[in-house]
Amino acid sequence: MKIIRWIKHRLKHKLSHFSLSALKETFKKHGVALVVIIVIWEIIEDILFPLLFMWLGKNVNPWFITGAPISWLLCLHPIVVPITWAAWMKFSNASQEKEQ
């Protein structure tokens, strides 16, 4: 019974982060950082990746040129933005703790 109670508590705690009030609070506190992360990733994904594939196609192997249009079709936001956001939160919280 203790394990079931513990699992239930952990799930409730994890899902509470997805409530509307928690999401609003996070966006109020860190909204600018999240927007910057999304915009920078958009620039990387839509400009730098195709340029990288074209450069690789010219200098390494012509097959890399096929990666340029594929990089416009492939969307990595669901993977990269949460990872970058988690790293930013860890870094920003660590720097805040050092200041205090």
Long-range contacts (C-beta under 8 A, 24 or more apart in sequence): 30-89, 30-92, 33-88, 33-92, 34-85, 37-81, 37-84, 37-85, 37-88, 38-77, 38-81, 41-76, 41-77, 41-80, 41-81, 41-84, 45-71, 45-75, 45-76, 45-77, 46-71, 46-72
